[in-house]
Amino acid sequence: MQSLDQQAGQAPVASQISSISPVQADESVRRLQFTDSVLMAASSAAARLHQRLFCEERHDACDDLGERRSNEHGLVSKWRQKDKLKTTAVALVLCLNIGVDPPDVIKISPCARLECWVDPLSMQPAKALETIGKNLQAQYERWQPRAKYKMHLDPTMEDVKKLCISCRRTAKNERVLFHYNGHGVPRPTVNGEIWVFNSRYTQYIPLSMYELQTWLGTPCIYVLDCSAAGLIINNFKAMMEQRQQQLALQQQQAAAAGLLGSGGGVSLPDPMREIIVLGACGGNELLPQNPDLPADVFTACLTTPIKVALRWFCSRSLLRHDGISKELIDRIPGRQTDRKTPLGELNWIFTAITDTIAWNSLPRALFQKLFRQDLLVASLFRNFLLAERIMAASNCSPVSYPRLPPTHQHPMWQAWDLAAEMCLLQLPALLADPNAEFNPSKFFEQQLTAFELWLEHGSADKKPPEQLPIVLQVLLSQVHRLRALILLGRFLDMGSWAVDLALSVGIFPYVLKLLQTTSSDLRTTLVFIWAKILALDRSCQADLVKDNGHLYFLKYLDAPEAGISAINRAQAVFVLAVVCDHHPKGQALCYAANLLQVLLKWLRALLPVLTTSSGNILLVKWIYICLGKLADNQPEISRAAFDEGASDLLAGLITAQIPELRAAAVFGLGSLIHSLPGRTVVPDPAAAAGAAAAAAGSGGEQLQYLEIIVGSYLAKG
């Protein structure tokens, strides 16, 4: 039978020693003798302790933890978008031809006339067209102010081509938005072609989606505000699938000709993966002409959702008999970005409700793509849910690709109606007296109560709490923030499945931003939440370091307040240990922030009074582990730790009665020794063997730890 060295394709150890210098050979023999001595002691100890089994409760917990981690390996980092995009170029194409109705449209009287909240018949056609275009751009800028906007009004095909090519050049690899208003041209053809004009505006010219997509490229989002928009989506999809088949055929022909080499063909990506389409209605539907709604109700829902939602609600509510008119709604006080004002609060509630509807209706992957990848796309799809609700009342069904399930009858819309009604009831008094006090909505408070009830009865086997997206929105409010954080912490404590759900719904940017707050009442809960997050996904360490979030936990650990328990400080140390875990940048920044001195200070304070019932064991254990992670493969930090006396503090608990403390102490000391610069010290084999035998005779487990230390000595010998 071959030796292990021969099986590995190497020369035996003896031949290796003979091929080197006598000094090196003597050194190698000493190491082999040392290793043999330790192994003999280990074998002897194992023979005496063969009846001792790992049967205590903590050993079962460790086995369960390992199994759970292996099962959850696929969960980690799925919540994080790998290909996050943003819309950087917007092309606005309006084919209105004001004053001339398309030949296939029969308008009722009265009918909807407003375009971008402008009556095109109230001014000269050219002026009206220009005003509508400016308003549309302003409405989009509300959602994406940094994008480059380019517009063509009543364009020709050549105008559209130049516009699209220019937008793609501007966006480079980012997303382009193409908005098409076809209210002044015929409905799309059965082949999915849209219409533009000739240079003299005497003919309608068809424009195929194939050409349009060739000019725009990918990634791209199309907003099609025209009748029979579903025809465009269906034909667009069929066209892209045909293109993929052509590419596959070309690839097969190239493979047959030997042009692809022996590696074979390459799988083709989904041609529609980077394309998003929003259409105003189905393939056999016409745009609604309800005079209570604007003519471009689909665009209005996408770009001015609060205004159109309140108008639509009021037209169907008894409030219209109480003096609440369209003119009054247009004067609602406040700004959408100020959550303390009526308009801002309504916008905040609307965002929370539409997010919740999407979270509870869509598959997780689709929710991530549409609502967490691109800010403009997320806003448009939130508002698309409103468009579906409003236009469904007019027997019109907005369409999209990717296709969304119907949501216009979701029960959360009733919560929106209640919030809108409570706000509109106060509107006359607020407008009559500028000093009148606005009574905030109870919406978020009620939703937190519902979430709390779920926590009392929910579990991993039950349906996830539908209020989870609302809880994240409440984190933006100073009034309910503490309660929301406490409830969120209770939810995360239910298991790693809960942490994964919270991350996938979008908790991360919220809790990361909260680390910038100075409120002392949030610290303990925030530390606990971050410990739960990092226990599931270590990759978040890079985000913490990037925003100097590690300083928050270092300050919490070193805070002099007596009210902070040892368990809470241990959670902070755990977070810092994860920040340093195989992360050189995190190690350097934590060391520069004096983490080493803080850890040693706590050890010097805790070790003299440490007992099995002192309550500080968990904190001491994680301090040892954090010291090891901080110094791991960092010679400068390791040398500084030795100079500060860290080795003496670590060695003091190698013989501790609690196995976890012994293991943590050995890990920390082993990391320090292993990371020392230029270390060539090899311990005396006889002394090490004697220590091993003594360790085996006194307990058994210490033998493993001694071998770890010996291994650390030999690692760089």
C-alpha positions in Angstrom: 0.0 0.0 0.0 1.3 3.5 -0.9 2.0 6.0 1.8 0.0 9.3 1.9 2.9 11.2 0.5 3.2 8.8 -2.4 -0.5 8.9 -3.1 -0.3 12.7 -3.2 2.4 12.5 -5.8 5.2 13.6 -3.4 8.5 12.1 -2.3 8.5 10.5 1.2 9.4 12.9 4.1 12.7 11.2 4.7 13.8 11.8 1.1 12.7 15.4 1.4 14.8 15.9 4.5 17.9 14.3 2.9 17.7 16.8 0.1 18.1 19.8 2.3 20.9 21.2 4.4 21.8 19.4 7.7 20.5 22.4 9.8 17.2 22.3 8.0 17.0 18.5 8.3 17.6 18.7 12.0 14.9 21.4 12.4 12.4 19.3 10.5 13.2 16.2 12.5 12.6 18.2 15.7 9.2 19.3 14.4 8.2 15.8 13.5 9.3 14.5 16.9 7.3 17.3 18.5 4.2 16.5 16.5 4.5 12.8 17.2 4.7 13.5 20.9 1.6 15.6 20.9 -0.3 13.0 18.8 0.7 10.2 21.2 -0.6 12.2 24.1 -3.8 12.8 22.3 -4.3 9.1 21.5 -3.7 8.2 25.1 -6.2 10.7 26.3 -8.8 9.6 23.8 -8.4 6.0 25.0 -9.1 7.0 28.6 -12.0 9.3 27.7 -13.8 7.1 25.1 -16.9 7.0 27.2 -17.3 10.7 27.5 -19.9 11.9 24.9 -20.9 15.3 23.7 -24.5 14.9 25.0 -25.2 18.2 26.7 -27.9 20.6 25.4 -25.3 23.1 24.0 -23.8 20.4 21.8 -27.2 19.6 20.2 -27.6 23.4 19.7 -24.3 23.5 17.8 -25.3 20.6 15.6 -28.6 22.3 14.8 -26.9 25.5 14.1 -24.5 23.9 11.6 -27.4 22.1 9.8 -29.4 25.3 9.7 -26.5 27.3 8.3 -26.1 24.7 5.5 -29.8 24.9 4.7 -29.8 28.6 4.7 -26.7 29.0 2.5 -28.9 29.7 -0.4 -30.7 32.5 1.4 -27.8 34.7 2.2 -27.4 37.7 0.0 -30.4 36.9 -2.2 -32.0 40.1 -0.9 -29.2 42.2 -2.3 -29.6 43.3 -5.9 -26.5 42.3 -7.9 -27.4 44.3 -11.0 -28.9 47.5 -9.5 -29.8 49.9 -12.2 -31.0 53.5 -12.4 -32.9 55.4 -15.1 -30.6 58.1 -16.4 -32.3 59.1 -19.7 -36.0 59.8 -20.4 -37.4 60.2 -23.9 -40.9 61.9 -24.1 -42.8 61.4 -27.4 -46.2 63.1 -27.6 -48.4 62.5 -30.7 -51.4 64.7 -29.9 -52.2 66.6 -33.1 -54.4 69.0 -31.1 -57.6 69.9 -32.9 -57.7 66.8 -35.2 -59.3 63.6 -33.9 -57.9 60.3 -35.1 -60.1 58.6 -37.7 -60.8 55.5 -35.5 -61.9 57.4 -32.3 -65.4 58.5 -31.7 -65.5 60.8 -28.7 -68.5 61.2 -26.5 -69.9 64.5 -25.2 -68.8 65.5 -22.7 -65.5 63.6 -22.6 -62.2 63.7 -20.9 -59.9 66.5 -22.3 -57.1 67.2 -19.8 -53.6 66.3 -20.9 -51.1 66.7 -18.1 -53.8 68.7 -16.3 -53.9 71.2 -19.2 -57.0 71.7 -21.3 -55.6 71.7 -24.9 -58.6 73.7 -26.2 -58.0 76.6 -23.8 -55.1 78.0 -25.8 -53.6 77.9 -29.3 -52.7 74.4 -30.4 -48.9 75.1 -30.6 -48.9 76.7 -27.2 -51.0 74.0 -25.7 -48.7 71.3 -27.0 -45.6 73.0 -25.6 -47.3 73.5 -22.2 -48.3 69.8 -22.1 -44.8 68.7 -22.9 -43.3 70.9 -20.2 -45.8 69.7 -17.6 -45.1 66.0 -18.5 -41.4 66.6 -18.0 -42.0 68.3 -14.7 -44.2 65.4 -13.5 -41.5 62.9 -14.3 -38.8 65.1 -12.7 -40.7 64.8 -9.4 -39.7 61.1 -9.4 -36.3 61.3 -11.1 -34.8 64.8 -11.0 -31.3 63.7 -12.1 -32.2 62.1 -15.4 -31.5 63.7 -18.8 -34.9 64.6 -20.4 -35.4 64.9 -24.2 -38.7 65.5 -25.9 -40.3 65.5 -29.3 -43.8 66.8 -29.9 -45.8 65.4 -32.8 -42.6 63.9 -34.3 -41.7 62.1 -37.5 -40.0 58.7 -37.6 -36.6 60.3 -38.1 -37.2 62.5 -35.1 -37.9 59.5 -32.9 -34.9 57.7 -34.2 -32.5 60.5 -33.4 -34.2 61.0 -30.0 -33.8 57.3 -29.1 -30.2 57.0 -30.3 -29.3 60.1 -28.3 -30.9 58.8 -25.1 -29.1 55.5 -25.4 -25.8 57.3 -25.9 -26.5 59.4 -22.8 -27.6 56.4 -20.6 -24.7 54.1 -21.7 -25.4 50.9 -19.8 -28.2 52.3 -17.6 -31.9 52.2 -18.2 -33.8 54.5 -20.7 -37.5 55.4 -20.2 -39.5 55.8 -23.4 -42.9 57.6 -22.8 -45.4 57.5 -25.7 -48.6 59.4 -25.8 -50.7 58.4 -28.8 -53.9 60.2 -28.1 -53.8 62.1 -31.5 -53.1 59.1 -33.7 -54.9 55.9 -34.5 -54.7 52.9 -32.2 -51.7 50.5 -32.7 -51.9 48.1 -35.6 -52.5 44.4 -35.2 -48.8 43.9 -35.7 -48.1 46.1 -32.7 -46.9 49.2 -34.6 -47.4 52.7 -33.2 -48.0 55.8 -35.2 -46.1 59.0 -35.8 -46.4 61.7 -38.5 -44.9 62.6 -41.8 -43.0 65.8 -42.2 -46.1 67.7 -43.5 -48.5 66.2 -41.0 -50.7 64.9 -43.8 -50.2 61.2 -43.1 -49.8 58.8 -40.2 -46.6 56.7 -40.4 -46.4 53.3 -38.7 -43.3 52.7 -36.5 -42.5 49.1 -35.6 -41.4 48.2 -32.1 -38.6 46.2 -33.7 -37.0 49.4 -35.0 -37.8 51.3 -31.8 -36.1 48.6 -29.6 -33.1 48.5 -31.9 -32.6 52.3 -31.4 -33.2 52.2 -27.7 -31.4 49.0 -26.8 -31.5 47.6 -23.3 -32.2 48.0 -20.4 -35.3 50.0 -21.2 -38.8 50.7 -19.8 -41.7 51.7 -22.1 -44.7 53.7 -21.0 -47.5 53.4 -23.6 -50.4 55.7 -23.1 -52.7 54.8 -26.0 -55.6 52.6 -26.8 -55.0 48.9 -27.4 -51.6 49.1 -25.7 -51.8 45.3 -25.0 -51.4 44.7 -28.7 -47.9 46.3 -28.5 -46.9 44.2 -25.6 -48.0 40.9 -27.1 -46.3 41.6 -30.4 -43.2 43.0 -28.8 -42.8 39.8 -26.8 -43.4 37.6 -29.9 -40.9 39.7 -31.8 -38.2 39.3 -29.1 -38.8 35.6 -28.9 -38.4 35.3 -32.7 -35.2 37.3 -32.5 -33.9 34.8 -29.9 -34.8 31.9 -32.1 -32.8 33.5 -34.9 -29.8 34.0 -32.7 -30.0 30.4 -31.6 -30.2 29.2 -35.2 -27.2 31.3 -36.1 -25.3 29.8 -33.2 -26.1 26.3 -34.3 -25.0 27.0 -37.8 -21.7 28.5 -36.5 -21.2 25.4 -34.3 -21.8 23.1 -37.3 -19.2 25.1 -39.3 -16.8 24.7 -36.4 -16.6 28.5 -35.7 -17.4 28.1 -32.0 -14.6 25.6 -31.3 -15.0 22.5 -29.1 -16.6 24.3 -26.3 -20.1 24.2 -27.9 -22.7 26.9 -27.9 -23.4 29.4 -25.2 -26.9 29.6 -23.6 -28.8 32.7 -24.8 -30.2 35.1 -22.2 -33.9 36.0 -22.0 -34.4 38.8 -24.5 -37.1 40.4 -22.4 -35.2 40.2 -19.1 -34.1 43.9 -19.3 -37.3 45.2 -20.9 -40.2 46.6 -18.9 -43.5 47.7 -20.5 -46.4 49.6 -18.9 -49.5 49.9 -21.1 -52.7 51.9 -20.5 -55.2 49.1 -21.5 -55.6 45.7 -23.1 -55.4 44.8 -26.7 -59.1 45.1 -27.3 -59.8 48.1 -25.1 -60.1 51.9 -25.7 -59.0 54.6 -23.3 -61.7 55.8 -20.9 -63.4 59.1 -21.8 -65.0 59.7 -18.4 -65.1 63.6 -18.0 -64.4 63.3 -14.3 -60.9 61.9 -15.2 -58.2 63.5 -17.4 -57.8 62.2 -20.9 -54.3 60.9 -20.0 -55.6 59.2 -16.8 -52.9 56.5 -17.1 -50.1 59.0 -17.3 -51.7 61.0 -14.5 -51.8 58.0 -12.2 -48.1 57.2 -13.0 -46.8 60.7 -12.4 -49.3 62.6 -10.2 -50.9 59.7 -8.1 -52.1 61.7 -5.1 -53.9 64.3 -7.1 -55.8 61.8 -9.3 -56.4 59.4 -6.4 -58.1 62.1 -4.3 -60.1 63.4 -7.2 -61.3 59.9 -8.1 -62.1 59.1 -4.4 -64.0 62.3 -4.0 -66.1 61.8 -7.1 -67.3 58.4 -5.7 -67.7 59.6 -2.1 -70.4 61.4 -0.2 -67.8 64.1 0.5 -68.7 65.7 -2.8 -71.9 66.8 -1.2 -70.0 68.4 1.7 -68.2 71.1 -0.3 -65.1 69.0 -1.2 -64.5 70.0 -4.8 -61.7 69.4 -7.3 -60.5 73.0 -6.8 -60.3 72.4 -3.1 -58.3 69.2 -3.5 -55.8 71.0 -5.7 -55.2 73.4 -2.8 -54.4 70.8 -0.2 -51.6 72.3 1.9 -48.1 71.0 2.3 -45.4 69.3 0.2 -45.1 65.7 -0.7 -41.6 65.5 0.8 -42.8 66.8 4.2 -44.5 64.0 6.1 -45.8 66.4 8.8 -48.1 68.2 6.3 -51.4 66.8 4.9 -50.1 66.3 1.4 -46.8 64.7 2.6 -48.6 62.4 5.0 -50.9 61.2 2.3 -48.0 60.5 0.0 -46.3 58.6 2.8 -49.3 56.5 3.5 -49.8 55.9 -0.3 -46.2 54.6 -0.6 -46.6 52.3 2.4 -49.9 50.9 1.1 -48.8 50.3 -2.5 -45.6 48.7 -1.2 -47.6 46.4 1.0 -50.0 45.4 -1.8 -47.0 44.6 -4.0 -45.2 42.7 -1.3 -48.2 40.5 -0.5 -49.2 39.9 -4.2 -45.9 39.4 -6.1 -43.3 36.7 -6.0 -40.3 37.7 -4.0 -37.9 37.9 -7.0 -40.3 40.0 -9.1 -40.9 42.3 -6.1 -37.2 42.8 -5.8 -36.8 43.6 -9.5 -39.6 46.0 -9.8 -39.7 47.7 -6.4 -36.2 47.6 -5.1 -33.9 47.8 -8.1 -34.5 51.3 -9.6 -36.1 54.2 -7.8 -38.0 55.5 -10.8 -39.2 52.0 -11.8 -40.4 51.4 -8.2 -42.4 54.6 -8.2 -44.0 53.9 -11.5 -45.1 50.4 -10.5 -46.5 51.7 -7.2 -48.5 54.2 -9.2 -49.4 51.5 -11.7 -51.3 49.7 -9.0 -53.4 52.9 -8.5 -53.9 53.1 -12.3 -55.2 49.6 -12.3 -57.7 50.4 -9.5 -59.0 53.6 -11.1 -59.2 52.4 -14.7 -60.8 49.1 -13.7 -63.8 51.2 -12.6 -64.1 52.3 -16.2 -63.8 48.7 -17.6 -60.2 49.3 -18.6 -57.4 47.0 -17.6 -53.8 48.4 -17.6 -51.3 45.8 -18.8 -47.6 45.3 -18.0 -44.6 43.2 -18.7 -43.7 41.5 -16.4 -47.3 40.8 -15.9 -48.7 41.6 -12.4 -51.7 39.8 -10.8 -54.9 41.9 -10.3 -54.6 44.1 -7.2 -57.5 46.6 -7.6 -59.6 44.7 -5.0 -56.9 44.3 -2.4 -58.2 45.0 1.1 -55.4 47.6 1.8 -57.1 50.0 -0.6 -59.8 50.4 2.0 -57.1 51.7 4.4 -56.2 54.2 1.8 -59.8 55.3 1.3 -60.1 55.8 5.1 -56.8 57.9 5.3 -57.9 60.0 2.3 -61.4 60.6 3.8 -59.9 61.6 7.2 -57.6 64.1 5.5 -60.2 65.6 3.2 -62.7 66.1 6.1 -60.1 68.5 7.6 -59.4 70.3 4.4 -62.1 73.1 4.6 -61.0 74.1 8.1 -57.3 74.0 7.2 -57.8 76.2 4.1 -60.1 78.6 6.0 -57.6 79.1 8.9 -53.9 78.8 8.1 -53.2 78.4 11.9 -55.6 75.5 12.3 -53.9 72.3 13.6 -53.8 69.3 11.4 -54.7 66.0 13.1 -52.3 63.3 11.8 -53.7 60.0 10.6 -53.8 56.9 12.9 -52.9 54.7 10.0 -49.4 53.8 11.0 -50.3 53.4 14.7 -53.1 51.0 13.8 -50.8 49.0 11.4 -48.2 48.7 14.2 -50.9 47.3 16.5 -51.9 44.8 13.8 -48.2 43.8 13.4 -47.9 43.3 17.2 -50.9 41.0 17.2 -49.3 38.9 14.4 -46.1 38.6 16.6 -48.2 37.1 19.4 -49.6 34.4 17.2 -47.4 34.1 14.1 -44.6 31.7 13.3 -42.5 30.4 10.4 -45.3 28.0 9.4 -47.9 30.8 9.0 -48.3 33.5 6.4 -45.8 36.3 6.8 -47.1 39.5 8.3 -48.5 41.7 5.6 -47.6 44.9 7.6 -43.8 44.3 7.2 -43.3 47.0 4.5 -45.4 49.4 6.6 -43.2 48.8 9.6 -40.2 49.9 7.5 -41.9 53.1 6.5 -42.7 53.8 10.2 -38.9 53.8 10.8 -38.9 57.2 9.0 -41.2 58.7 11.7 -39.7 59.9 15.0 -43.0 59.5 16.7 -43.4 55.8 16.2 -39.8 54.8 15.5 -38.9 53.3 18.8 -42.0 51.1 18.9 -41.4 50.0 15.3 -37.8 49.1 16.1 -38.8 47.0 19.1 -41.5 45.2 17.2 -39.0 44.6 14.3 -36.5 43.2 16.8 -39.1 40.8 18.1 -39.8 39.7 14.6 -36.1 39.2 13.7 -35.8 37.1 16.9 -38.2 34.5 15.5 -35.4 33.0 13.4 -33.2 33.5 10.3 -36.3 33.1 8.1 -37.6 36.3 9.6 -34.3 38.1 9.1 -34.3 37.0 5.4 -37.9 38.3 5.0 -37.0 41.7 6.5 -34.0 42.0 4.3 -35.9 41.1 1.2 -38.6 43.7 1.9 -36.0 46.4 2.2 -35.0 46.8 5.9 -31.3 47.3 5.2 -31.0 50.9 4.0 -33.4 52.0 6.8 -31.4 50.4 9.7 -28.1 51.5 8.1 -29.3 55.1 8.0 -30.5 54.9 11.6 -26.9 54.4 12.7 -26.4 58.1 12.0 -28.9 59.1 14.7 -27.8 60.2 18.2 -30.9 59.1 20.0 -29.9 57.0 23.0 -33.2 55.2 23.4 -32.7 53.5 20.0 -29.2 52.1 20.6 -30.0 48.9 22.4 -32.6 47.8 19.9 -30.5 48.8 16.9 -27.5 46.8 18.2 -29.8 43.8 18.6 -31.2 44.2 15.1 -27.7 44.5 13.5 -26.5 41.4 15.4 -29.4 39.5 13.9 -28.6 40.8 10.4 -24.9 40.0 10.5 -25.5 36.6 12.0 -27.3 35.7 8.8 -25.3 37.7 6.2 -21.7 38.6 6.9 -21.5 40.6 3.6 -23.1 43.5 5.3 -19.8 44.2 7.0 -18.6 46.1 3.9 -21.7 48.5 4.1 -21.0 49.2 7.8 -17.4 50.1 7.2 -18.2 52.2 4.2 -20.5 54.4 6.2 -18.4 54.3 9.4 -21.2 52.3 11.1 -18.7 50.4 13.2 -18.1 53.5 15.3 -21.7 53.3 16.5 -21.1 49.9 18.0 -17.7 50.8 19.4 -19.2 53.8 21.2 -22.1 51.7 22.5 -19.6 49.1 23.8 -17.5 51.8 25.5 -20.5 53.8 26.8 -20.2 54.4 30.6 -24.0 54.0 31.3 -24.7 51.4 33.9 -28.0 50.6 32.3 -26.4 48.8 29.4 -26.4 45.1 30.3 -23.6 42.7 29.6 -25.7 40.9 27.0 -26.3 44.1 25.1 -22.5 44.9 25.1 -21.8 41.3 23.9 -24.1 41.9 21.0 -22.1 45.0 20.1 -18.8 43.0 20.4 -20.3 40.4 18.1 -21.1 43.0 15.4 -17.5 44.3 15.7 -16.1 40.8 15.5 -18.1 40.2 12.2 -16.8 43.5 10.9 -13.3 42.2 11.4 -14.0 38.7 10.2 -11.7 38.1 7.1 -12.1 41.8 6.3 -8.7 43.7 6.3 -10.4 47.1 5.8 -12.7 46.5 8.7 -9.7 45.3 10.9 -7.7 48.4 10.0 -10.6 50.9 10.7 -11.5 49.2 14.0 -7.9 49.2 15.1 -7.6 52.9 14.2 -10.7 53.6 16.3 -9.0 52.0 19.4 -11.1 48.8 19.4 -8.0 46.9 20.8 -7.7 49.3 23.8 -11.5 49.1 24.5 -11.5 45.3 24.5 -8.5 45.0 26.8 -10.0 47.6 29.2 -13.1 45.5 29.5 -11.1 42.3 30.0 -9.1 43.9 32.8 -12.3 45.1 34.5 -14.3 41.8 34.1 -11.7 39.0 34.6 -11.0 39.7 38.4 -14.7 39.4 39.2 -15.6 36.7 36.6 -17.6 33.7 38.0 -19.9 31.1 36.4 -22.9 33.1 37.7 -21.6 36.6 37.1 -23.6 37.2 33.9 -20.5 38.5 32.1 -19.4 35.1 30.5 -21.0 35.9 27.2 -19.4 39.3 27.0 -15.9 37.9 27.9 -16.3 35.1 25.3 -17.0 37.5 22.5 -14.3 39.9 23.5 -11.8 37.0 23.2 -13.2 36.1 19.8 -13.2 39.7 18.7 -9.6 40.1 19.7 -8.7 37.1 17.5 -10.7 38.4 14.6 -9.1 41.8 15.0 -5.5 40.5 14.9 -6.0 37.7 12.4 -3.3 37.9 9.8 -2.5 41.5 10.9 1.1 41.5 12.3 1.0 45.1 13.4 -2.2 44.7 15.4 -0.9 41.4 16.8 2.3 43.0 18.0 0.4 45.9 19.5 -1.8 43.4 21.4 1.2 41.6 22.8 2.7 44.9 23.9 -0.6 45.8 25.6 -0.5 42.5 27.6 -3.3 40.8 25.7 -1.5 37.4 25.7 -1.5 37.3 29.5 -5.2 38.1 29.7 -6.0 35.4 27.1 -3.8 32.7 28.6 -5.5 33.2 32.0 -8.7 31.4 30.9 -7.2 28.5 29.0 -7.8 26.4 32.1 -11.3 27.9 32.7 -14.1 25.4 33.7 -16.5 26.6 31.0 -15.6 25.0 27.6 -16.8 28.0 25.6 -14.5 30.3 27.5 -11.5 28.0 27.0 -12.2 27.7 23.3 -12.6 31.5 22.9 -9.4 32.1 24.8 -7.4 29.6 22.7 -8.8 31.1 19.5 -7.8 34.6 20.5 -4.4 33.6 21.7 -3.8 31.3 18.6 -4.7 34.2 16.3 -2.3 36.5 18.1 0.6 34.0 17.9 -0.1 33.0 14.3 -0.1 36.7 13.2 3.1 37.7 14.9 5.7 39.1 12.4 8.9 37.1 11.9 8.1 34.3 14.4 10.4 31.3 14.3 10.1 30.0 17.9 9.5 26.3 18.2 8.7 25.0 21.7 10.6 22.2 23.3 9.0 18.8 22.2 9.5 17.1 25.6 8.0 20.1 27.5 5.1 20.3 25.0 4.4 16.6 25.3 4.4 16.8 29.1 1.9 19.7 28.9 -0.3 17.7 26.5 -0.3 14.7 28.8 -1.1 16.9 31.8 -3.9 18.6 29.9 -5.3 15.3 28.9 -5.2 14.0 32.4 -7.0 17.0 33.8 -9.9 17.3 31.4 -9.5 16.0 27.9 -10.9 19.0 26.0 -7.8 21.1 26.8 -5.7 18.8 24.6 -7.5 20.0 21.5 -6.8 23.6 22.5 -3.1 23.0 23.3 -2.8 21.4 19.8 -4.2 24.6 18.3 -1.7 26.7 20.1 1.1 24.4 19.1 -0.1 24.6 15.5 -0.1 28.4 15.7 3.6 28.2 16.9 4.5 26.0 14.0 2.5 27.8 11.3 5.2 30.3 10.5 8.2 28.4 11.8 
